[in-house]
Amino acid sequence: MDEIEALAAEAFDGGSISEVIRPAAILPEDLAHVVITELALRDVRCGGVWWTTPQSWRRYDRPWRGPEDPGAAVLLGTLQVIYGSPSRYAVTIYRATLTAAASTAGWTVRALCDEALGLAGLSLDTCPRAEFAEPPTPFRLR
């Protein structure tokens, strides 16, 4: 399954739930390294349940049959991430999406986030968050 197929399957899943994480969860460099390393050790192609790219972390219900063959594995959810933001080695988690299969199985957006963040001893509640800047002063003509 390539990136386009996975995104299309997620987009056309009529029962999916998508939630913007506000303010965005920010993994500082040291914790980002822990989570990325742990997710790599749990890769679906090596007996785990996560498939990660620099844009997203996808959680499946079981490992894939082979390196390019998901077999009967079902996508449960996706965390959309940005590597290198707001600082060079940080990771920002800004959106979570659950599939209909995950909703039926009782998953929540919080549970999906907590599973990934838990690899570094965090949860969505304890993870550092982005800070909002004050909006600029409006331009006014005199």
Buried (B, 14 or more C-beta within 10 A) or exposed (E): BEEEEBBEBBEEBEEBBBBEBEEBBBBBEEBBBBBBEBBEEBBBBEEBBBBBEEEBBBBBBBBBEEEEEBEEBBBBBBBBBBBEBEEEEBBBBBBBBBBEBBBEEEBBBEBBBBBBBBBBEBBBEEBBEBEEEEEEEEEEEE
